[in-house]
């Protein structure tokens, strides 16, 4: 099947740089709502059988314009949530951001047994995200939109996608309403169709002043993870 994997629109936590991963999470900003509206128009050419969201309010708000346009009701699937920040939840200080990004970087480097302080290991994260994707695939759609989260999408896609020469490096930003399109199946692997790291509705919908650690996965501004 085809998966359209979209990161949610800008939230107030993205602007302040806070690690907001718990339920229900902060809402979209005015820019985030504009991103969601633009994204609905940008993906209008894609056929969609269903829309899936995490339990966090920001994914519901991002999916809403597309759902209204298509006459679809988004379905909540447990497991699509952001990587749990644990002890770093709602913090924006350097040590917390570096700790969160460092844990994700450790997973991406191959050590999935490493635990986010106070939260999940890489193995536990991938197990729950894999289970969510299998639930979606089992529904029998040809194409589905999944609205999820920056660090979660980057980690799952980077781990599960077959190598592709045009895939960006893991330290490239995944901006709000970025869109990754994959074809495949959990049993045979996922092939990249396209990777739009900027807002799918247009780069003018970016906020260069936002801190947004889960979108950049860059703790010190040098373009490197960790």
PyMOL commands that set and color helices and strands:
alter all, ss='L'
color gray80, all
select helices_A, chain A and resi 12-16+30-42+57-70+86-88+94-108+122-138+150-160+203-205+213-216
alter helices_A, ss='H'
color red, helices_A
select strands_A, chain A and resi 2-7+50-53+75-76+143-148+179-185+189-196
alter strands_A, ss='S'
color yellow, strands_A
deselect
rebuild
show_as cartoon
